[in-house]
Amino acid sequence: KMCAKNTKPFTVFVEGNIGSGKTTFLEHFRRFEDITLLTEPVEEWRNLNGWNLLDLMYKDPPKWAMTFQSYVSLTMLDMHRRPTDTPVKLMERSIFSARYCFVEHMMRNGTLHPAQFAVLDEWFRFINHNIPIAADLIVYLKTSPSIVHERIKKRARSEEQCVPLTYIEELHKLHEDWLINRVHAECPAPVLVLDADLDLSQITEEYKKSEHQILRKAVDVVMS
Ligand SMILES: Cc1cc2cn([C@H]3C[C@H](O)[C@@H](CO)O3)c(=O)nc2[nH]1
């Protein structure tokens, strides 16, 4: 039973591969005043005191992956702990996708030195064990690597133009391990899987499916 004054908002992580439509999905909820939207702070990663850490990372991963992922985790932690006065909070990605998808991949392919990985993992464990950031629901925008690779090229975010299909395929597998095969016990939230291969015209039906589940939960939180 949660009393109204310190109720933790119903927290939803929106997860998915690069180009899976997360920002578009979040914008669909812009019209609900009961929902706080926290989109991925990419602009902060592209300009920290004039440094484009995202570009540096893509241009020289072994040199900049640690710096970039360290800052990503700080900005995600800031979003996790940001107080909201609405019953529902939708976040684009999380420190869980940071650790289980991006950092995991960079460790496995040798971009991160094992000592660098160990430091990032200790930060993740400390945050996860000491700060209440758990999700109540994860919406997984499930995509096919070939489709999102095409979207990335069309979207033409300059830093991503050299991202190879193999990178997208590996990130896809890590999302599937986490959200479908549930290999990580630290993030037990239920997962709502949406078919995000659908193009914009068809995907509204998929969004409606999640809207019902998210808003119904929000009512539960508010009424509880
Ligand atoms: C949590 C988290 C998000 C995230 C995004 N990225 C990259 C993938 C995309 O090219 C861009 C925006 O999502 O940043 C990353 O390398 N590591 C990340 N970690």
The ligand as a MOL file (V3000), in Angstrom:
LIG
                    3D

  0  0  0     0  0            999 V3000
M  V30 BEGIN CTAB
M  V30 COUNTS 19 21 0 0 0
M  V30 BEGIN ATOM
M  V30 1 C 21.9920 3.5380 -21.9830 0
M  V30 2 C 22.7070 3.7130 -23.2710 0
M  V30 3 C 22.1800 4.3340 -24.3980 0
M  V30 4 C 23.2010 4.2920 -25.3620 0
M  V30 5 C 23.2490 4.7440 -26.6770 0
M  V30 6 N 24.4010 4.5330 -27.3690 0
M  V30 7 C 24.4770 5.0820 -28.7400 0
M  V30 8 C 23.5980 4.3340 -29.7010 0
M  V30 9 C 23.0950 5.4030 -30.6390 0
M  V30 10 O 24.0260 5.5930 -31.6980 0
M  V30 11 C 23.1060 6.6770 -29.8000 0
M  V30 12 C 21.7330 7.1060 -29.3110 0
M  V30 13 O 21.0510 6.0440 -28.7480 0
M  V30 14 O 23.9600 6.4180 -28.6850 0
M  V30 15 C 25.5050 3.8960 -26.8070 0
M  V30 16 O 26.5220 3.7290 -27.5020 0
M  V30 17 N 25.4690 3.4730 -25.5170 0
M  V30 18 C 24.3190 3.6520 -24.7980 0
M  V30 19 N 24.0120 3.3070 -23.5300 0
M  V30 END ATOM
M  V30 BEGIN BOND
M  V30 1 1 1 2
M  V30 2 2 2 3
M  V30 3 1 2 19
M  V30 4 1 3 4
M  V30 5 2 4 5
M  V30 6 1 4 18
M  V30 7 1 5 6
M  V30 8 1 6 7
M  V30 9 1 6 15
M  V30 10 1 7 8
M  V30 11 1 7 14
M  V30 12 1 8 9
M  V30 13 1 9 10
M  V30 14 1 9 11
M  V30 15 1 11 12
M  V30 16 1 11 14
M  V30 17 1 12 13
M  V30 18 2 15 16
M  V30 19 1 15 17
M  V30 20 2 17 18
M  V30 21 1 18 19
M  V30 END BOND
M  V30 END CTAB
M  END
